[in-house]
């Protein structure tokens, strides 16, 4: 299985502003919409980003230095993604 390593700084740089997410929410992939609503209702701090390799992705921010990649659109690009 190929592991795609992505820098945390790249993921946090490509985040969409909240106003864009609010206005285009129903144009996002359905799976992303459902997961975003589900995790947001749990009180998690989430962000949605857009990357040329990953497509749309959902990021959970635990703290300033800690992020977790919860979902990404382009599953054909990499079987496993590692955040460095």
KEKE-394408 format. One record per residue: residue number from 1; chain; x, y, z of N, C-alpha, C in turn. Coordinates in steps of 0.05 Angstrom, whole numbers, plus 5000, padded with zeros to 4 digits. Layout:
REM residues N
<pt k="NUM" c="A" n_px="X" n_py="Y" n_pz="Z" ca_px="X" ca_py="Y" ca_pz="Z" c_px="X" c_py="Y" c_pz="Z"/>
...
//
This chain:
REM residues 84
<pt k="1" c="A" n_px="5017" n_py="4977" n_pz="5000" ca_px="5000" ca_py="5000" ca_pz="5000" c_px="5018" c_py="5025" c_pz="5000"/>
<pt k="2" c="A" n_px="5013" n_py="5042" n_pz="4981" ca_px="5028" ca_py="5067" ca_pz="4979" c_px="5019" c_py="5087" c_pz="5000"/>
<pt k="3" c="A" n_px="5037" n_py="5100" n_pz="5014" ca_px="5030" ca_py="5120" ca_pz="5033" c_px="5037" c_py="5147" c_pz="5022"/>
<pt k="4" c="A" n_px="5018" n_py="5165" n_pz="5022" ca_px="5022" ca_py="5192" ca_pz="5012" c_px="5027" c_py="5210" c_pz="5036"/>
<pt k="5" c="A" n_px="5050" n_py="5222" n_pz="5039" ca_px="5056" ca_py="5240" ca_pz="5061" c_px="5050" c_py="5268" c_pz="5054"/>
<pt k="6" c="A" n_px="5035" n_py="5282" n_pz="5071" ca_px="5027" ca_py="5309" ca_pz="5067" c_px="5035" c_py="5326" c_pz="5091"/>
<pt k="7" c="A" n_px="5047" n_py="5348" n_pz="5086" ca_px="5055" ca_py="5366" ca_pz="5108" c_px="5030" c_py="5378" c_pz="5121"/>
<pt k="8" c="A" n_px="5030" n_py="5380" n_pz="5147" ca_px="5008" ca_py="5393" ca_pz="5161" c_px="5004" c_py="5422" c_pz="5152"/>
<pt k="9" c="A" n_px="5026" n_py="5435" n_pz="5147" ca_px="5024" ca_py="5463" ca_pz="5138" c_px="5009" c_py="5466" c_pz="5111"/>
<pt k="10" c="A" n_px="5013" n_py="5446" n_pz="5093" ca_px="4999" ca_py="5447" ca_pz="5068" c_px="4969" c_py="5443" c_pz="5072"/>
<pt k="11" c="A" n_px="4961" n_py="5425" n_pz="5090" ca_px="4933" ca_py="5420" ca_pz="5095" c_px="4920" c_py="5444" c_pz="5107"/>
<pt k="12" c="A" n_px="4933" n_py="5457" n_pz="5126" ca_px="4921" ca_py="5480" ca_pz="5139" c_px="4922" c_py="5505" c_pz="5121"/>
<pt k="13" c="A" n_px="4939" n_py="5506" n_pz="5102" ca_px="4940" ca_py="5529" ca_pz="5083" c_px="4918" c_py="5528" c_pz="5063"/>
<pt k="14" c="A" n_px="4908" n_py="5504" n_pz="5056" ca_px="4888" ca_py="5501" ca_pz="5035" c_px="4859" c_py="5500" c_pz="5046"/>
<pt k="15" c="A" n_px="4855" n_py="5509" n_pz="5071" ca_px="4828" ca_py="5509" ca_pz="5083" c_px="4810" c_py="5530" c_pz="5071"/>
<pt k="16" c="A" n_px="4785" n_py="5523" n_pz="5067" ca_px="4765" ca_py="5541" ca_pz="5057" c_px="4754" c_py="5559" c_pz="5079"/>
<pt k="17" c="A" n_px="4750" n_py="5585" n_pz="5074" ca_px="4738" ca_py="5602" ca_pz="5095" c_px="4709" c_py="5592" c_pz="5101"/>
<pt k="18" c="A" n_px="4700" n_py="5597" n_pz="5125" ca_px="4673" ca_py="5588" ca_pz="5134" c_px="4651" c_py="5599" c_pz="5116"/>
<pt k="19" c="A" n_px="4654" n_py="5624" n_pz="5106" ca_px="4633" ca_py="5636" ca_pz="5089" c_px="4630" c_py="5620" c_pz="5063"/>
<pt k="20" c="A" n_px="4652" n_py="5610" n_pz="5052" ca_px="4651" ca_py="5594" ca_pz="5028" c_px="4638" c_py="5568" c_pz="5033"/>
<pt k="21" c="A" n_px="4644" n_py="5556" n_pz="5056" ca_px="4632" ca_py="5530" ca_pz="5063" c_px="4602" c_py="5533" c_pz="5066"/>
<pt k="22" c="A" n_px="4593" n_py="5555" n_pz="5080" ca_px="4565" ca_py="5559" ca_pz="5084" c_px="4550" c_py="5563" c_pz="5058"/>
<pt k="23" c="A" n_px="4561" n_py="5579" n_pz="5040" ca_px="4548" ca_py="5585" ca_pz="5015" c_px="4548" c_py="5563" c_pz="4994"/>
<pt k="24" c="A" n_px="4567" n_py="5545" n_pz="4996" ca_px="4570" ca_py="5524" ca_pz="4976" c_px="4566" c_py="5496" c_pz="4988"/>
<pt k="25" c="A" n_px="4556" n_py="5494" n_pz="5012" ca_px="4554" ca_py="5469" ca_pz="5026" c_px="4540" c_py="5447" c_pz="5010"/>
<pt k="26" c="A" n_px="4518" n_py="5454" n_pz="4997" ca_px="4502" ca_py="5434" ca_pz="4983" c_px="4515" c_py="5426" c_pz="4956"/>
<pt k="27" c="A" n_px="4537" n_py="5439" n_pz="4949" ca_px="4551" ca_py="5431" ca_pz="4925" c_px="4575" c_py="5413" c_pz="4931"/>
<pt k="28" c="A" n_px="4580" n_py="5409" n_pz="4957" ca_px="4602" ca_py="5391" ca_pz="4965" c_px="4593" c_py="5362" c_pz="4962"/>
<pt k="29" c="A" n_px="4612" n_py="5343" n_pz="4961" ca_px="4604" ca_py="5315" ca_pz="4959" c_px="4586" c_py="5307" c_pz="4982"/>
<pt k="30" c="A" n_px="4566" n_py="5290" n_pz="4975" ca_px="4546" ca_py="5282" ca_pz="4995" c_px="4558" c_py="5269" c_pz="5020"/>
<pt k="31" c="A" n_px="4578" n_py="5252" n_pz="5016" ca_px="4591" ca_py="5239" ca_pz="5039" c_px="4603" c_py="5259" c_pz="5057"/>
<pt k="32" c="A" n_px="4616" n_py="5279" n_pz="5045" ca_px="4629" ca_py="5301" ca_pz="5061" c_px="4608" c_py="5317" c_pz="5076"/>
<pt k="33" c="A" n_px="4585" n_py="5323" n_pz="5064" ca_px="4564" ca_py="5337" ca_pz="5077" c_px="4554" c_py="5322" c_pz="5102"/>
<pt k="34" c="A" n_px="4549" n_py="5296" n_pz="5099" ca_px="4539" ca_py="5280" ca_pz="5121" c_px="4559" c_py="5278" c_pz="5143"/>
<pt k="35" c="A" n_px="4584" n_py="5273" n_pz="5137" ca_px="4605" ca_py="5270" ca_pz="5157" c_px="4610" c_py="5297" c_pz="5171"/>
<pt k="36" c="A" n_px="4609" n_py="5319" n_pz="5157" ca_px="4613" ca_py="5345" ca_pz="5168" c_px="4591" c_py="5351" c_pz="5189"/>
<pt k="37" c="A" n_px="4566" n_py="5346" n_pz="5181" ca_px="4543" ca_py="5350" ca_pz="5199" c_px="4545" c_py="5333" c_pz="5224"/>
<pt k="38" c="A" n_px="4552" n_py="5307" n_pz="5220" ca_px="4554" ca_py="5288" ca_pz="5242" c_px="4575" c_py="5297" c_pz="5262"/>
<pt k="39" c="A" n_px="4599" n_py="5303" n_pz="5252" ca_px="4621" ca_py="5310" ca_pz="5270" c_px="4617" c_py="5337" c_pz="5282"/>
<pt k="40" c="A" n_px="4605" n_py="5356" n_pz="5268" ca_px="4599" ca_py="5383" ca_pz="5278" c_px="4579" c_py="5381" c_pz="5302"/>
<pt k="41" c="A" n_px="4560" n_py="5363" n_pz="5300" ca_px="4540" ca_py="5359" ca_pz="5321" c_px="4553" c_py="5348" c_pz="5346"/>
<pt k="42" c="A" n_px="4576" n_py="5335" n_pz="5343" ca_px="4591" ca_py="5325" ca_pz="5366" c_px="4608" c_py="5346" c_pz="5380"/>
<pt k="43" c="A" n_px="4608" n_py="5370" n_pz="5368" ca_px="4623" ca_py="5393" ca_pz="5380" c_px="4652" c_py="5394" c_pz="5372"/>
<pt k="44" c="A" n_px="4660" n_py="5380" n_pz="5351" ca_px="4687" ca_py="5381" ca_pz="5342" c_px="4693" c_py="5406" c_pz="5325"/>
<pt k="45" c="A" n_px="4718" n_py="5416" n_pz="5326" ca_px="4726" ca_py="5439" ca_pz="5310" c_px="4736" c_py="5428" c_pz="5283"/>
<pt k="46" c="A" n_px="4720" n_py="5432" n_pz="5262" ca_px="4726" ca_py="5421" ca_pz="5235" c_px="4731" c_py="5443" c_pz="5215"/>
<pt k="47" c="A" n_px="4746" n_py="5435" n_pz="5195" ca_px="4751" ca_py="5452" ca_pz="5172" c_px="4750" c_py="5435" c_pz="5147"/>
<pt k="48" c="A" n_px="4742" n_py="5448" n_pz="5125" ca_px="4742" ca_py="5435" ca_pz="5099" c_px="4763" c_py="5448" c_pz="5082"/>
<pt k="49" c="A" n_px="4778" n_py="5432" n_pz="5068" ca_px="4799" ca_py="5443" ca_pz="5051" c_px="4796" c_py="5432" c_pz="5023"/>
<pt k="50" c="A" n_px="4812" n_py="5443" n_pz="5005" ca_px="4812" ca_py="5434" ca_pz="4977" c_px="4840" c_py="5433" c_pz="4967"/>
<pt k="51" c="A" n_px="4849" n_py="5409" n_pz="4958" ca_px="4876" ca_py="5405" ca_pz="4949" c_px="4875" c_py="5393" c_pz="4921"/>
<pt k="52" c="A" n_px="4896" n_py="5398" n_pz="4905" ca_px="4896" ca_py="5388" ca_pz="4878" c_px="4899" c_py="5358" c_pz="4877"/>
<pt k="53" c="A" n_px="4912" n_py="5346" n_pz="4896" ca_px="4916" ca_py="5317" ca_pz="4897" c_px="4893" c_py="5303" c_pz="4912"/>
<pt k="54" c="A" n_px="4886" n_py="5313" n_pz="4935" ca_px="4866" ca_py="5300" ca_pz="4952" c_px="4837" c_py="5307" c_pz="4944"/>
<pt k="55" c="A" n_px="4833" n_py="5328" n_pz="4930" ca_px="4805" ca_py="5338" ca_pz="4925" c_px="4796" c_py="5352" c_pz="4951"/>
<pt k="56" c="A" n_px="4770" n_py="5350" n_pz="4957" ca_px="4760" ca_py="5361" ca_pz="4982" c_px="4769" c_py="5343" c_pz="5005"/>
<pt k="57" c="A" n_px="4775" n_py="5355" n_pz="5028" ca_px="4782" ca_py="5339" ca_pz="5051" c_px="4770" c_py="5352" c_pz="5076"/>
<pt k="58" c="A" n_px="4766" n_py="5335" n_pz="5097" ca_px="4756" ca_py="5344" ca_pz="5122" c_px="4777" c_py="5341" c_pz="5143"/>
<pt k="59" c="A" n_px="4782" n_py="5362" n_pz="5157" ca_px="4804" ca_py="5364" ca_pz="5176" c_px="4793" c_py="5370" c_pz="5204"/>
<pt k="60" c="A" n_px="4802" n_py="5354" n_pz="5224" ca_px="4794" ca_py="5360" ca_pz="5251" c_px="4818" c_py="5373" c_pz="5265"/>
<pt k="61" c="A" n_px="4814" n_py="5396" n_pz="5277" ca_px="4835" ca_py="5410" ca_pz="5291" c_px="4832" c_py="5405" c_pz="5321"/>
<pt k="62" c="A" n_px="4852" n_py="5391" n_pz="5333" ca_px="4851" ca_py="5387" ca_pz="5362" c_px="4863" c_py="5410" c_pz="5377"/>
<pt k="63" c="A" n_px="4885" n_py="5421" n_pz="5366" ca_px="4898" ca_py="5444" ca_pz="5377" c_px="4912" c_py="5458" c_pz="5354"/>
<pt k="64" c="A" n_px="4928" n_py="5478" n_pz="5361" ca_px="4942" ca_py="5493" ca_pz="5340" c_px="4962" c_py="5475" c_pz="5325"/>
<pt k="65" c="A" n_px="4974" n_py="5457" n_pz="5339" ca_px="4995" ca_py="5440" ca_pz="5326" c_px="4985" c_py="5412" c_pz="5318"/>
<pt k="66" c="A" n_px="4960" n_py="5405" n_pz="5325" ca_px="4951" ca_py="5378" ca_pz="5321" c_px="4926" c_py="5379" c_pz="5302"/>
<pt k="67" c="A" n_px="4928" n_py="5365" n_pz="5280" ca_px="4906" ca_py="5362" ca_pz="5261" c_px="4903" c_py="5332" c_pz="5254"/>
<pt k="68" c="A" n_px="4878" n_py="5325" n_pz="5247" ca_px="4873" ca_py="5297" ca_pz="5239" c_px="4857" c_py="5298" c_pz="5213"/>
<pt k="69" c="A" n_px="4866" n_py="5284" n_pz="5193" ca_px="4852" ca_py="5282" ca_pz="5168" c_px="4831" c_py="5260" c_pz="5170"/>
<pt k="70" c="A" n_px="4805" n_py="5269" n_pz="5170" ca_px="4783" ca_py="5250" ca_pz="5174" c_px="4773" c_py="5238" c_pz="5148"/>
<pt k="71" c="A" n_px="4774" n_py="5253" n_pz="5126" ca_px="4762" ca_py="5244" ca_pz="5101" c_px="4775" c_py="5259" c_pz="5078"/>
<pt k="72" c="A" n_px="4779" n_py="5246" n_pz="5055" ca_px="4788" ca_py="5260" ca_pz="5031" c_px="4774" c_py="5248" c_pz="5007"/>
<pt k="73" c="A" n_px="4770" n_py="5264" n_pz="4987" ca_px="4753" ca_py="5257" ca_pz="4964" c_px="4767" c_py="5238" c_pz="4945"/>
<pt k="74" c="A" n_px="4791" n_py="5243" n_pz="4938" ca_px="4805" ca_py="5228" ca_pz="4917" c_px="4817" c_py="5202" c_pz="4928"/>
<pt k="75" c="A" n_px="4802" n_py="5182" n_pz="4933" ca_px="4811" ca_py="5157" ca_pz="4944" c_px="4829" c_py="5141" c_pz="4924"/>
<pt k="76" c="A" n_px="4827" n_py="5147" n_pz="4899" ca_px="4843" ca_py="5133" ca_pz="4879" c_px="4872" c_py="5143" c_pz="4879"/>
<pt k="77" c="A" n_px="4876" n_py="5167" n_pz="4890" ca_px="4903" ca_py="5179" ca_pz="4890" c_px="4922" c_py="5164" c_pz="4909"/>
<pt k="78" c="A" n_px="4912" n_py="5159" n_pz="4932" ca_px="4929" ca_py="5146" ca_pz="4952" c_px="4911" c_py="5127" c_pz="4969"/>
<pt k="79" c="A" n_px="4920" n_py="5104" n_pz="4974" ca_px="4905" ca_py="5085" ca_pz="4990" c_px="4907" c_py="5094" c_pz="5020"/>
<pt k="80" c="A" n_px="4929" n_py="5104" n_pz="5027" ca_px="4933" ca_py="5113" ca_pz="5055" c_px="4947" c_py="5140" c_pz="5055"/>
<pt k="81" c="A" n_px="4938" n_py="5157" n_pz="5072" ca_px="4949" ca_py="5184" ca_pz="5074" c_px="4961" c_py="5188" c_pz="5102"/>
<pt k="82" c="A" n_px="4985" n_py="5198" n_pz="5103" ca_px="4998" ca_py="5203" ca_pz="5128" c_px="5003" c_py="5233" c_pz="5131"/>
<pt k="83" c="A" n_px="4995" n_py="5244" n_pz="5153" ca_px="4999" ca_py="5273" ca_pz="5158" c_px="5025" c_py="5276" c_pz="5174"/>
<pt k="84" c="A" n_px="5044" n_py="5290" n_pz="5162" ca_px="5070" ca_py="5293" ca_pz="5176" c_px="5071" c_py="5319" c_pz="5191"/>
//
